[in-house]
Amino acid sequence: MNSIKKYLGLVWIFLAIASYSILLKTTVEQINAKPTTDTIIQWSIFAIIFLPIAIGLVIFGWLAWKGAYEQLPVSSKEVED
């Protein structure tokens, strides 16, 4: 199960990078197709809001790849501060 978690970490990293690059490509295409102020603002907001989500997915995937989730607590007694 731990090896599955590690390789799914790479999948998360790939999905984050691929989805954000597709979003940026679409943003540029839509702005070039109709370069009005409202289109530029709309697609810029989409790209800006999704950036922290993509970064979070990359961090989550990196931690999974490094094995940070190999030992998960079963009960609250195992959780340390």
N, C-alpha and C positions, 0 to 999 in steps of 0.2 A: 504494500500500500504506500509506503514511503517513496518508493521509486516512481509510482504513478504521480504522487504529489510533486515530485521534483520535475518530471517532464511536463506536467500540466502548468508549472511555473513558466516554462519556456513558451507554452501555448498562450498564456496570459500576456507575456511580453510581446509576442508576435501580434496578437489580436489588438493590443493597445496601439502599437506602432502602425499597423495596417489600417485600422479604423480611423486614426487621426490623419494619416496621409490621404486617405480617401476623402475625408471631410475637407482637408485643405485644398485638394484638387477640385472638389465640387464648389468650394467657396470661390476659388479663382475663376472657374468657368462661369458661375452665375453672375459674378461681378462684371466679368468681361462681356457677357451676353446682354446685360441690362445695367449699365453703369449709372444708376440713379442713387441718390443719397439714401433712400430707404432700403434699397437692396444692399448697399455697402454696409449700412449699420446692422441690418438683420443678419447677414452672413458673418460679419465680424463678431457679433455677439455669440453666435453659435460656436465659432472657433475658439473664442476666449473662454466660454463656459466649459467646453469639453476638454480643454487643455489640462486642468487639474485632475479631471477624471482619468484621462489617459496616463498622466504621471502616476497617479495612485495605482492603476493597474500594473504599470511597469514595476513599481516598488513592491507590490504584492507578489508579482511573478518572480522578482529577484529574490525575495525572502523565501519563497517556496523552493526555488532552485537551490538556494544555499542551505536548506534544511531547517529553517526556523520553525516549521510546523510539524516536525517529526514526532515530538512528544507533546500531545495535547492533554490538558487536565481532564480527568474523568469526573471529579467532584470539586466542590468549592474549597475543600480542605487542601487540595494540591496547588491552589493558586497562591503565589507569593507576591508581595508588594514590592 
